[in-house]
Amino acid sequence: MNNYVFIIDTNKQPLKPTTPKRTRELLNKGKAAVFRRYPFTLILKQEYQPKGSQSIDKFLSEQPEILKKIKSHGKKPLADAAAVNSTRNQIFEMASNTGLLIQAGSVALAKLVRAKSNLPKAHWIDAAANSINEQPIKLLTHQPLLVTCKGQGNRQAVRCNSSGFPAITVKKDNSGKKVVNVMKPKQRYTHAKAGDLVNVTLEKDRKHVKSGTYTARVKTPTLTGVEVKIDEHRISTKLFNFIHRSDGYSYSFANVLSI
């Protein structure tokens, strides 16, 4: 981030960092002011308006050649989409000639079967309603298990504060001079990781949480234990047992359907 400058809007919300050249332009035109010296941060004097909210004619008013090219392409049909739509039936026929059991569904078919079955609209019901014989279906469950991919969370390059800026530490050296350093990425631990579901035992009352056994997810592993969130309060403890180790997925049940 050495070649970029932090910038916040009039409500002090962080925006995408900008370049030093753009920084000088904003300061010279009086559109921004210096909010903080370290890390060097600008604050806008006017409300930020995303580029996407402007019309294409206004956005490319200074580039008429590009505007003309874009408008000429906008009138042409989407060749790729047309090619897919015209060949998907041929693809299905070729796949059927392999001798394997091939089934295909559509949105219209799912809606037809769902209407015959008197079922409400839901993504998982549409997936089950793609019946090629167009017969009503009967659900064996009213509350399916939802599995969502969350990843392992290993891409954080630097620790950030609540405003989204790189977290810093200020310490004094031997001469008494203040030294500002950017905090390093979080240390990795092998005994636990964020997202693990654990049973936590508190032997004594804490400031905001009473003693007892609680079920919670690990927020941050510590050197000898874990830190969990109980009743909106972070609690650090060494006494815990695993219920489910985080595997990059979250598991939950959908709302019960009243059919």
N, C-alpha and C positions, 0 to 999 in steps of 0.2 A: 504494500500500500504506500510505498515511498513516493510514487509518481502520481498520487491522487490526493485530493483534498476533500475532507468531509464537509457535508452541507446539510442543513436542516431547514424546514419550512417555517412559516410564521407561527405554527403551533408547536414548534420545537420537536417535530417528528423527523427522524433521519430519512434522507433521500439517497439516491444512488451517488456515490462519490464522483467528483468531477475532476477534470485535468487542471494543472496550473494555468494553462492558457485561458481556459474558460473562466477560471477564478479571477484572473486579471480583467477580463471583459466585464464580469458582473460588478467588480469593484469600481472600475472606471465609469461604467454607465449608471452607477448608483442603485443597482438592483439588489445589492447584497451588502452586508457589513460583517466585520470580524466578530464572531461570537465568542471564540476561545482561542488562546494562543497555542496551547498544547493539550491535546492534539489540535493542530490548526483547523478551525471549523468556521464555516460561513453560515450566516442566517439570512434568508431571503426577506426582503422588505415588502414584497407583494405575494399574494396567495399563489401557490404553485399550480400551474395548469398543465397536465400531461399532454404530450404531443398527440396522443391518440384521440383527444377530444376536439381537435381541430379538423376542419374539412381539408381534403387533399388539395383543393385549389389554393387554399390559404397557406398550407404547409409547404407546398412546392411552388409558391409564387415567384421565387427567385431562380427556379430551375425549370423553365418552360419545356426544355427538351425532354427531361425525364417525365414530366407531367403528361406530355403528349404520348410518350411511349407507353406509360401505364394505362392511360385511357384507351389506347388502341387495343391493348391486350385484354382489357376488361370486357370488350364487346364480343370477344371470341368465345366459343364454347369450351368447356373444360374437356380437353381431348383425352386426358388420362381417365377421368371418370366415365366418359362415354365408352371408351374401349373396354373398361371393366364390365360395365352394364351389358354391353353387347356380346361379351364372350363368356359370361358366367354360366349360362345354360350349356354352352359347349363344354366347358370345364367339367360340369356335373355329369354330362353324358360320357365323357372320356373316363372319368373316375368310375362310373357305373360299369363300364366295359371291362374293368379289371377283375370282376367276379367277387369283389369284396362287398360287404354290407355297407351301403352308403345311404345316409339320411340327410336331408336338408330342410331347413325351416325358414320362416320369414316372419316379419313383424305382423303382417296381415293374418297369417295362420295362427300365430300366438294369440292375437286379439280375438279371433273367431273361437278358438278352443276355450279361452278364458271366459268369454261371454256365455258359451254353452254350459260351462261349469259353474256359473254364478260366483266367480272368484274376483276379489278386488285386484287392482293393478299394483303389482310389485315386481321388482327386477327378477327376483328368484322364482316367482310364479310364472313370468313370461318365459324363462328358461325351461321350466318344466312343461309348459303348455305347447311346446313345439311338437305336437303329435301329428305324424304324417297321415293317420287315418281320420283326423278331424273329429275324433270322439271325445266326449267330456272326460276329464281326469278327476281323480280323487286324491286329495292330499293326505298323506299319512302323518304329517306333522303340521302344526300351526306356528311353530317357532324354530326356524332353521338356525344353524350355527353360522355366524359370519366370520370369515377369516380375511384379515386385511394385512397386506405386506407393508411393513414399516421400515425394513432395512436394519442394518446393524449399527448405524450411527457412527461410522468411522471417518467421516469426511470433514469434521470440524478442524480447520487449519489453525485457528487462534481462538482463545477465550474471549467472549464479548460480555459487555455490561448490559443493563436493562434497556439502554437506548440503542443498542446495536453496534456501538463503537468498540474497538479493541480494548480489553481491560488492561489497566496499567497499575503499576505499583510505584510508590514514591518512598525511597529510603535515603538515609543519610550515610555518606561514606565516612572514612576516618577523619577527614578534614572538616566534617560538618556540612558539606555541600550536598544539596538534594540531588538525587539521581533518579530519573524517571525511566522505567523499563516496561516494555510490553510483556504481559504474562504469557508464559509458554503454554502450549496445548496441554490439555488435561492428561495426567499420567494414567497409563493403562494398568489395570489390576486383573489378576487371574482368578481370585477367589469369588468375585461377583462382578456384575456389570449392570448398567442402567437398564431397567425394564424387567429385571428378575422379580418374580412374585414370591414374597417371603412371609413367614410368620415371625413377628418381632415380639420379644418379651422385654417389658420394662419392669425392673424390680422395684424401682422407686418412682414416686411422682415427679414429673418434670414440671417446668414452669407453666405450660399450657395443656399438658396431657397427663392423665392419671396413669398409675401403674396398671399393668395387665398385659394381655396378649392381643396383638393386632395383626391384621392381614393388610399388607401394603406392597407397593412396587418400589424397587430401589430407584432413588433419584440420582444419587452419586455414590460410588464406592469410596470408602476411606482406606487408610493404610491397614487398619486391623478390623474393620467392620463395614457397615453400610450406613447410608443416610437415607431415610425414608420420609414420606410426607403423610402425617396423620392429622386430620382435622385442620387442614391448611397450615400446619406447622411442621417445619423440618426437624426431625429427630435423628440423632446419631446414636448408634448402639452396636455392641459386639455380639449380642445374643440374638441369633436369628436362625431359622431353618428354611430351606428352599421348598417351595411348593411347585414352581415351574420355572425352569431356566429360560431366559429370553432367547428365542430362535429367529428373530427378525419378523415375526408375525404377531398380530393382536387378535384375540379370540373374544367374541361376544355373541349374545343371542339377540335376534331381531325381536321386535315387538310382537306380542301374541295377537294373532288375527282372530277376530270374532266372526266366524263363518257359520 
